[in-house]
Amino acid sequence: MHADFPLLKEIILFLVAAGLVMPLTQRARISPVLGFLCVGLLIGPYGLGRLTDSWPALELLVIDDPAGVATVGELGVVFLLFMIGLELSVAQLWAMRRLVFGLGAAQVGISAVAIGLIAYAFGNAPGASVVLGLCLALSSTAIVVQLLSQQLRLSTAAGRAAFGVLLFQDLAIVPILFLVGILGAGSEGPVLLSGLQAIGSAILIIAAILVIGRLVVRPLLRIASASKSREQFMAAVLLLILGTAMLTAAAGLSMALGAFLAGLIFSGTEYRHQINSDIEPFKGLLLALFFVSVGMSLDPLAVWSQLGLVLVSALGLIVLKALILYPLGRAFGLSTPVAAEAAILLGEGGEFAAVAITAALAVGVMERELGQFMLLVVVVTMFLTPGLAALARWTGAALARRAKGADAPLAAEDAQERVVIGGFGRVGQMLARTLEESRIPYVALDLDPELVAEHRRRGVPLYFGDASRPDVLDRLGIHSALAFATTMGQHGASEHVVRAVHRAWPAVPVFARARDAEHARRLIACGATGAVPETTEASLRLSLDLLSGIGIPEEAARAIVDERRNELMS
């Protein structure tokens, strides 16, 4: 049966690894990326594969066809780029334009030049130096965003700065992969002329795909969705993704670029959230397979004699990127604690560096020994990321305390458009997590000093204060808030808060948690925009009302809340 079913053993080993790695990493609260890299190293030819001559039984645990696994794993990169394009929001990019296209672009550009010059100074070829400079300038979106989300810190100033830089880095991978393809093409004639011709052809192809796609995609998806068959809809989506990827590949560009363009086209349709939900499992498994294949390609013994240099290079990369990002952060208006925290947090290499290096090895831009060395450097820095996050948080807090601003409420002039949450108990924390996942900034108040201290140690924007006092809310800049949400369950206290906020700031939408239907009616009479009776489902509805009330499309808000409901029910 094995002979008739290619990669059967490899598929079984991968599914066993996925079934074990994902739960273990979730329990340990570390990124699955690191787990899959370790699994790939273990079951690859340079792990247990080295021992099969002495212990033939180990062949059952070793993947025999790394090249085949890597080929399938490349689909993970295709779907990852598709998801990046799908999740891009023009409104979000515009709102964060200073951090994304200002700080992010400066960080990638300056870091790439500095790292590339160092690589060239060590005797590497110009093409390899350019690729190394660009890919090592990138950080790990998967690990950093997961860490910030787990700690409810995406809405902090440092979290928003890091996310803005990471967003530009995600955009940068598309031209980086395109450049790798140009360098690997080996066109005759002047390199600059060949590059300009390739770029011109690529622009025409990209423009044609975007124009035709916008005319074709929506009608096709409408026909597929009208069938009421999830399978037919999924088949249409996969056809459009892989079809676009094949078109760009046939034109001499990368499949990943085609998938990214498909994501951009889908992002402008009303089907984007359903597609996001349906594609996520495919993307997760295939991307996991890609990282397993990267782990299998690692050969630590090949650079064992240079292990000290690997560690020094990893630390040097972290320090160099941090030293570049910190002054850039200050130049773009970040405070000293925020700039320091973001700089340390983004010092590591990332998954896209592995993608670019793997692509460069495939087209011959980089020698295998150099690729092995740099892949190990990247992997080491990724393993250090949780420690970097802790160091970044400690450094930011220490600098803030030195500035005597760690425990003071935000001044009104420092406030940005955000949601203000009154009360940070069970419902308040659920609201905060929902806002985190929607990339919506918030700030919270609570009167429990131990609760405040616990969450502030984790970097949560929670302050000690009475949400019923207008002067405290004014210090938080509630006059420019997107909305105010009170999660207090007591009858008198919640009504007093709603009445006070509505009287002082009638233009600010107020959403309230109510004990029962009668309490909800009284809260609305006091000025609440929406009031939802208590229960788990009611808190989910409050999240839905809040997201819709501050301008998130209802379909998007419902998709976010449905995901939260599934998590609570699982």
Residue pairs with C-beta under 8 A, 6 or more apart in sequence:
1 8
2 8
2 9
6 68
7 65
7 68
7 69
7 72
9 60
9 63
9 64
10 63
10 64
10 65
10 68
10 69
13 43
13 61
13 63
14 69
14 288
14 289
14 292
17 36
17 39
17 43
17 292
18 285
18 288
21 32
21 35
21 36
21 39
21 288
22 32
22 35
22 288
24 35
25 31
25 32
25 34
25 35
26 32
29 150
30 386
31 140
31 142
31 143
31 146
31 147
31 382
31 385
32 288
33 140
33 142
33 143
33 291
33 351
33 382
34 143
34 382
34 383
36 288
36 291
36 292
36 295
37 291
37 292
37 294
37 295
37 298
37 379
37 382
38 295
39 292
39 295
40 291
40 292
40 293
40 294
40 295
40 296
40 297
40 298
41 47
41 295
41 296
41 298
41 300
42 48
42 295
43 49
43 61
43 62
43 63
43 292
43 296
44 62
44 63
44 66
44 295
44 296
44 297
44 298
45 62
45 63
45 66
45 296
46 296
46 298
46 299
46 300
46 301
46 302
47 62
47 296
48 58
48 61
48 62
49 58
49 62
49 63
50 301
51 58
52 58
52 59
52 62
63 69
63 296
66 293
66 296
66 297
69 289
69 292
69 293
69 296
70 290
70 293
70 296
70 297
70 358
72 286
72 289
73 286
73 289
73 290
73 291
73 292
73 293
73 294
74 255
74 290
75 286
75 289
75 290
76 283
76 285
76 286
76 287
76 288
76 289
76 290
76 291
77 256
77 287
77 290
77 355
78 241
78 242
78 245
78 255
78 256
78 258
78 259
78 286
79 241
79 259
79 279
79 282
79 283
79 286
79 287
80 256
80 283
80 287
81 173
81 174
81 256
81 257
81 259
81 260
81 263
82 241
82 259
82 260
82 262
82 263
82 279
82 283
83 263
83 276
83 279
83 280
83 283
84 170
84 171
84 173
84 260
84 263
85 259
85 260
85 261
85 262
85 263
85 264
85 265
85 266
85 267
86 263
86 264
86 266
86 267
86 272
86 275
86 276
86 279
87 263
87 267
87 276
88 171
88 263
88 264
88 267
89 267
92 439
93 100
93 101
93 167
96 160
96 163
96 164
96 167
98 164
98 332
98 333
99 160
99 161
99 163
99 164
99 165
99 167
99 332
100 164
100 165
100 167
100 168
100 171
101 168
102 332
103 161
103 164
103 165
103 168
103 328
103 329
103 332
103 334
104 164
104 165
104 166
104 167
104 168
104 169
105 168
106 328
106 332
107 137
107 165
107 168
107 321
107 324
107 325
107 328
107 346
108 134
108 137
108 138
108 168
108 169
108 172
110 324
110 328
111 133
111 136
111 137
111 320
111 321
111 324
111 325
112 133
112 134
112 136
112 137
113 133
114 133
114 320
114 324
115 132
115 133
115 136
115 137
115 317
115 320
116 129
116 130
116 132
116 133
116 134
117 129
117 133
118 320
119 128
119 129
119 132
119 133
120 126
120 129
124 132
124 370
127 183
127 365
127 366
128 360
128 365
128 366
128 367
128 370
130 179
130 183
131 176
131 179
131 180
131 183
131 356
131 357
131 360
131 365
131 366
132 357
132 366
132 374
134 172
134 176
134 179
134 356
135 176
135 349
135 352
135 353
135 355
135 356
135 357
136 317
136 349
136 353
136 374
136 378
137 169
137 321
138 169
138 172
138 173
138 349
138 350
138 352
138 353
138 356
139 165
139 166
139 169
139 321
139 346
139 347
139 348
139 349
139 350
140 348
140 349
140 350
140 351
140 382
140 385
141 166
141 169
141 170
141 350
141 351
141 352
142 350
142 351
143 348
143 350
143 382
143 385
143 386
144 162
144 166
144 345
144 346
144 385
144 389
145 154
145 163
145 166
147 385
147 386
147 389
148 154
148 159
148 162
148 163
148 389
149 436
149 437
151 458
151 459
151 460
152 429
152 432
152 433
152 436
152 455
152 458
152 459
152 460
153 159
153 393
153 458
153 459
153 460
154 160
154 163
154 436
154 439
155 418
155 432
155 435
155 436
155 440
155 441
155 442
155 443
155 461
156 459
156 460
156 461
157 334
157 335
157 338
158 337
158 338
158 341
158 342
158 345
158 392
158 396
158 459
159 459
160 441
161 329
161 334
161 338
161 339
161 342
162 342
162 345
162 346
163 439
165 325
165 342
165 346
166 346
169 350
169 352
170 352
173 256
173 352
173 355
173 356
174 256
174 257
174 260
176 352
176 356
177 254
177 256
177 257
177 355
177 356
177 359
178 202
178 253
178 254
178 257
180 356
180 359
180 360
180 363
180 365
181 252
181 253
181 254
181 359
181 363
182 194
182 195
182 198
182 199
183 360
183 363
183 365
184 360
184 362
184 363
184 364
184 365
185 194
185 198
185 252
185 363
186 364
187 194
187 198
188 194
198 252
201 251
201 252
202 251
202 253
205 247
205 248
205 251
205 253
206 257
206 261
209 244
209 247
209 248
209 258
209 261
209 265
210 261
210 264
210 265
213 240
213 244
213 261
213 262
213 265
214 265
214 268
217 240
217 265
217 266
217 269
218 269
220 236
220 240
221 233
221 236
221 237
221 269
221 271
223 236
224 232
224 233
224 235
224 236
224 237
225 233
225 271
227 233
230 278
233 274
233 278
234 278
237 266
237 275
237 278
237 279
240 262
240 266
241 259
241 262
241 279
244 258
244 259
244 261
244 262
244 265
245 255
245 256
245 258
245 259
245 262
246 255
246 258
247 258
248 254
248 255
248 257
248 258
248 261
249 255
249 258
254 359
266 272
266 275
270 555
273 555
273 556
273 559
274 559
276 559
277 559
277 563
290 355
291 351
291 354
294 354
294 358
294 375
297 358
297 372
297 375
298 372
298 375
298 376
298 379
299 372
300 307
300 376
302 369
302 372
303 310
303 369
303 372
303 373
303 376
306 373
309 373
310 373
310 376
310 377
310 380
311 380
313 373
313 377
314 377
314 380
314 381
314 384
317 347
317 348
317 349
317 377
317 381
318 347
318 348
318 381
318 384
318 388
319 347
321 343
321 346
321 347
322 343
322 344
322 346
322 347
323 343
324 343
325 339
325 342
325 343
325 346
325 347
326 339
326 340
326 343
327 339
329 338
329 339
329 342
329 343
330 336
330 339
334 342
335 403
336 399
336 403
337 395
337 396
337 397
337 399
337 400
337 403
338 396
340 392
340 395
340 396
340 399
341 392
341 393
341 395
341 396
342 392
343 392
344 388
344 391
344 392
344 395
345 388
345 389
345 392
347 381
347 388
348 381
348 382
348 384
348 385
348 388
349 377
349 378
349 381
349 382
350 378
350 382
351 382
353 374
353 378
354 375
354 378
354 379
357 366
357 371
357 374
357 375
357 378
358 371
358 375
360 366
360 371
361 368
361 371
366 374
393 458
393 459
396 459
397 406
397 457
397 459
400 406
407 456
407 464
409 463
409 465
409 472
409 475
409 476
410 443
410 463
410 475
410 476
410 477
411 475
411 477
412 474
412 475
412 476
412 477
412 479
413 477
414 477
415 443
415 476
415 477
415 480
415 481
416 441
416 477
416 480
417 441
417 480
417 481
417 482
418 440
418 441
418 442
418 443
418 481
418 482
419 431
419 435
419 440
419 441
419 442
419 443
419 481
419 482
419 483
419 484
419 485
419 546
419 550
420 442
420 443
420 444
420 445
420 467
420 473
420 476
420 478
420 481
420 483
420 484
420 485
421 428
421 431
421 432
421 442
421 443
421 444
421 445
421 485
421 486
421 487
422 428
422 444
422 445
422 467
422 468
422 484
422 485
422 486
422 487
422 488
422 497
423 444
423 445
423 446
423 467
423 486
423 487
423 488
424 432
424 444
424 445
424 446
424 448
424 451
424 452
424 455
424 462
424 487
425 446
425 451
425 487
426 539
427 487
427 513
427 534
427 539
427 542
428 444
428 446
428 485
428 487
430 539
430 543
430 564
431 442
431 485
431 487
431 539
431 542
431 543
431 546
432 442
432 444
432 460
433 564
434 543
434 546
434 547
434 560
434 561
434 564
435 441
435 442
437 560
437 563
437 564
438 547
438 552
438 560
440 482
440 547
440 550
440 552
441 461
442 461
443 461
443 462
443 463
443 476
444 460
444 461
444 462
444 463
445 462
445 463
445 464
445 465
445 466
445 467
445 472
445 473
445 476
446 452
446 462
446 463
446 464
446 465
447 464
447 465
447 466
449 464
451 462
452 462
452 463
452 464
455 462
456 462
463 476
465 472
465 476
466 472
467 473
467 486
467 488
467 497
468 493
468 496
468 497
468 500
469 500
470 500
470 501
470 504
473 484
473 501
473 504
473 505
474 504
478 484
478 501
478 505
478 508
479 505
479 508
481 505
481 508
482 509
482 550
482 551
483 508
483 509
483 510
483 511
483 529
483 546
483 549
483 550
484 501
484 505
484 508
484 509
484 510
484 511
485 510
485 511
485 512
485 542
485 546
486 494
486 497
486 498
486 501
486 510
486 511
486 512
486 513
487 513
488 494
488 497
488 513
489 513
489 515
489 534
491 515
491 519
491 522
494 512
494 513
494 514
494 519
494 523
495 522
495 523
495 526
497 512
498 510
498 512
498 523
498 526
498 527
498 528
499 526
499 527
501 508
501 510
501 527
502 510
502 526
502 527
502 528
503 527
506 527
509 529
509 530
509 549
509 550
510 527
510 528
510 529
511 528
511 529
511 530
511 531
511 532
511 542
511 545
511 546
511 549
512 520
512 523
512 528
512 530
512 531
512 532
513 531
513 532
513 534
513 538
513 539
513 542
514 520
514 523
514 531
514 532
514 533
514 534
514 538
515 533
515 534
516 533
516 534
517 533
519 531
519 533
520 531
520 532
520 533
521 531
523 531
524 530
524 531
529 545
529 549
530 542
530 545
530 546
530 549
532 538
532 539
532 541
532 542
532 545
536 568
537 565
540 561
540 564
540 565
540 568
541 561
543 557
543 560
543 561
543 564
544 557
544 558
544 561
547 556
547 557
547 560
547 561
548 554
548 557
552 560
